[in-house]
């Protein structure tokens, strides 16, 4: 009985009256979260880029700890 009702409801759907889907992408969460997230990703990328050149001056474990701290933020 429920299958018949579902099939009847779907029979009325066409390409022209499909319900709108929710927004996807940056608009779904808003720009207020997107820009800080991208900025933090850039900070993490920069720390990843300077981890290896500073290996000679700072113990490698400390360099990785700094990088993982930034990843945790």
VMD Tcl script that draws the C-alpha trace (Angstrom):
set ca {
  {0.00 0.00 0.00}
  {2.81 2.44 0.88}
  {4.63 1.49 -2.31}
  {1.63 2.48 -4.38}
  {1.47 5.89 -2.68}
  {5.18 6.48 -3.27}
  {4.89 5.48 -6.91}
  {1.91 7.79 -7.37}
  {3.83 10.70 -5.84}
  {6.84 10.02 -8.07}
  {4.66 9.83 -11.16}
  {3.83 13.52 -10.75}
  {7.53 14.53 -10.78}
  {8.91 15.76 -14.08}
  {12.06 17.59 -15.08}
  {10.19 20.85 -14.62}
  {8.85 20.39 -11.08}
  {11.66 18.58 -9.23}
  {12.11 20.12 -5.76}
  {15.18 22.39 -5.54}
  {18.29 20.91 -3.98}
  {20.07 22.65 -1.10}
  {23.03 24.88 -1.97}
  {26.39 23.15 -2.27}
  {29.84 24.68 -1.89}
  {30.99 27.86 -0.20}
  {27.44 29.21 0.05}
  {26.39 26.25 2.22}
  {28.58 27.28 5.13}
  {29.07 30.91 4.34}
  {32.18 32.89 3.61}
  {32.76 33.58 7.30}
  {34.14 30.05 7.75}
  {35.72 29.61 4.34}
  {38.26 32.42 4.42}
  {39.76 31.59 7.84}
  {39.93 27.92 6.85}
  {41.84 28.75 3.68}
  {44.14 31.09 5.62}
  {44.93 28.34 8.15}
  {45.64 25.90 5.35}
  {48.13 28.39 3.95}
  {49.79 28.75 7.36}
  {50.09 24.97 7.59}
  {51.51 24.82 4.06}
  {54.12 27.48 4.89}
  {55.15 25.58 8.03}
  {55.46 22.43 5.95}
  {57.68 24.26 3.48}
  {60.06 25.61 6.13}
  {60.30 22.38 8.13}
  {63.08 20.93 6.02}
  {65.29 24.03 5.57}
  {65.37 24.69 9.33}
  {66.26 21.06 10.04}
  {69.94 22.01 10.40}
  {69.28 24.65 13.08}
  {66.38 23.14 15.03}
  {65.97 19.53 16.15}
  {63.76 17.74 13.63}
  {61.37 16.56 16.34}
  {60.72 20.19 17.37}
  {60.14 21.24 13.76}
  {57.57 18.47 13.32}
  {55.95 19.34 16.65}
  {55.45 22.93 15.50}
  {53.95 21.70 12.23}
  {51.59 19.28 14.01}
  {50.55 22.00 16.44}
  {49.52 24.19 13.52}
  {47.64 21.25 12.00}
  {45.76 20.78 15.28}
  {44.68 24.40 15.37}
}
mol new
graphics top color blue
foreach p $ca { graphics top sphere $p radius 0.5 }
foreach p [lrange $ca 0 end-1] q [lrange $ca 1 end] { graphics top cylinder $p $q radius 0.2 }
display resetview
